[in-house]
Amino acid sequence: MNDKVNDAIIKNFQQILDESGIEAVITEETELNRDMGIDSLGIVNLILSIEEDLEIELDDYLAEIRNAHTVKELSAIIEKACC
């Protein structure tokens, strides 16, 4: 797993949760769902932040991203786009 990608996901996911007042420790196994306080708008914000941090475009991977259930799955998809 690419540390740069993983770090960008975790950093941005944590920021979204912090802004929502949700305390959680984000790991590779953390699920990307409403139970963690992230809705579809949160996912969009997460992806936009990751694109900016990594200086990549993820438009071609949005269908796959929608199906990602964990940070690890999301990281694998983003790695295809940038690495």
ZALOLO-319821 format. One record per residue (C-alpha): residue number from 1; x negated, y negated, z; residue in one letter. Coordinates in nm, 3 decimals. Layout:
BEGIN
{site NUM {X Y Z} a}
...
This chain:
BEGIN
{site 1 {0.000 0.000 0.000} m}
{site 2 {-0.127 -0.345 -0.092} n}
{site 3 {-0.191 -0.545 0.224} d}
{site 4 {-0.140 -0.880 0.050} k}
{site 5 {0.206 -0.778 -0.070} v}
{site 6 {0.301 -0.619 0.260} n}
{site 7 {0.181 -0.922 0.457} d}
{site 8 {0.380 -1.160 0.235} a}
{site 9 {0.698 -0.956 0.282} i}
{site 10 {0.660 -0.928 0.658} i}
{site 11 {0.566 -1.295 0.702} k}
{site 12 {0.861 -1.421 0.498} n}
{site 13 {1.109 -1.172 0.644} f}
{site 14 {0.999 -1.271 0.995} q}
{site 15 {1.044 -1.639 0.908} q}
{site 16 {1.401 -1.579 0.788} i}
{site 17 {1.485 -1.390 1.106} l}
{site 18 {1.320 -1.655 1.324} d}
{site 19 {1.521 -1.929 1.152} e}
{site 20 {1.835 -1.729 1.226} s}
{site 21 {1.739 -1.689 1.591} g}
{site 22 {1.695 -1.314 1.557} i}
{site 23 {1.411 -1.156 1.750} e}
{site 24 {1.262 -0.850 1.584} a}
{site 25 {0.931 -0.687 1.507} v}
{site 26 {0.899 -0.625 1.133} i}
{site 27 {0.718 -0.312 1.016} t}
{site 28 {0.701 -0.114 0.692} e}
{site 29 {0.996 0.093 0.811} e}
{site 30 {1.217 -0.206 0.895} t}
{site 31 {1.544 -0.186 0.702} e}
{site 32 {1.653 -0.474 0.480} l}
{site 33 {2.017 -0.495 0.578} n}
{site 34 {2.277 -0.695 0.764} r}
{site 35 {2.196 -0.510 1.085} d}
{site 36 {1.866 -0.695 1.084} m}
{site 37 {2.041 -1.024 1.016} g}
{site 38 {1.955 -1.055 0.650} i}
{site 39 {2.238 -1.088 0.401} d}
{site 40 {2.228 -1.121 0.022} s}
{site 41 {2.136 -1.489 0.045} l}
{site 42 {1.859 -1.398 0.287} g}
{site 43 {1.725 -1.143 0.038} i}
{site 44 {1.726 -1.410 -0.235} v}
{site 45 {1.535 -1.647 -0.007} n}
{site 46 {1.294 -1.367 0.083} l}
{site 47 {1.225 -1.289 -0.283} i}
{site 48 {1.179 -1.656 -0.374} l}
{site 49 {0.933 -1.701 -0.087} s}
{site 50 {0.740 -1.390 -0.187} i}
{site 51 {0.724 -1.506 -0.549} e}
{site 52 {0.581 -1.836 -0.434} e}
{site 53 {0.329 -1.681 -0.193} d}
{site 54 {0.204 -1.425 -0.444} l}
{site 55 {0.244 -1.652 -0.749} e}
{site 56 {0.446 -1.391 -0.938} i}
{site 57 {0.785 -1.357 -1.108} e}
{site 58 {1.014 -1.075 -0.998} l}
{site 59 {1.303 -1.133 -1.240} d}
{site 60 {1.240 -0.803 -1.420} d}
{site 61 {1.256 -0.613 -1.090} y}
{site 62 {1.573 -0.756 -0.935} l}
{site 63 {1.780 -0.443 -0.997} a}
{site 64 {1.519 -0.232 -0.819} e}
{site 65 {1.485 -0.486 -0.539} i}
{site 66 {1.860 -0.471 -0.476} r}
{site 67 {1.821 -0.098 -0.413} n}
{site 68 {1.528 -0.130 -0.172} a}
{site 69 {1.624 -0.028 0.181} h}
{site 70 {1.300 -0.085 0.372} t}
{site 71 {1.003 -0.319 0.372} v}
{site 72 {0.793 -0.028 0.241} k}
{site 73 {1.026 0.029 -0.056} e}
{site 74 {1.032 -0.343 -0.134} l}
{site 75 {0.655 -0.357 -0.118} s}
{site 76 {0.621 -0.069 -0.366} a}
{site 77 {0.846 -0.251 -0.613} i}
{site 78 {0.662 -0.580 -0.579} i}
{site 79 {0.326 -0.406 -0.621} e}
{site 80 {0.440 -0.296 -0.967} k}
{site 81 {0.494 -0.661 -1.057} a}
{site 82 {0.166 -0.800 -0.937} c}
{site 83 {-0.098 -0.536 -0.888} c}
